[in-house]
Amino acid sequence: MNEIKTLADQLRSRMAKPDTPEKAKAPPKKKTGKPAITPPIVDVIRSYDIKEHDSMVHVRFDRQTAQMLHHFKMATGVEVTRLISYSVAQLLEQHPEIKTIIKEHLEYFGL
């Protein structure tokens, strides 16, 4: 029973010991807010002009994609509307067969 010390006795015994310097710890790494180098695609999307875009389309995304779009906006400051407009324009430019399908359908519908 004598070996059991109270908390106050333990603190007093620690304070009585000489201070020994602790091992130097590496300072914790700080997270940087934004990467120093912005990929060129972000600048291209930022410069994409949407001033004349006045039509609105309601789209649905799965949760993971919607969250990714939200995080992209937070990371770059590029609004989702600009990103989606740029993406669809690039899709239609890279795949002209989509426009061909639409034109064929409109011609058939017009008969």
ABEGO torsion letter per residue (X at the ends): XAABBBAAAAAAAAAABBBBBBBBBBBBBBBBABBABBBAAAAAAAABBAAABABBBBBBBBAAAAAAAAAAAAAAGBBAAAAAAAAAAAAAAABAAAAAAAAAAAAAAAX
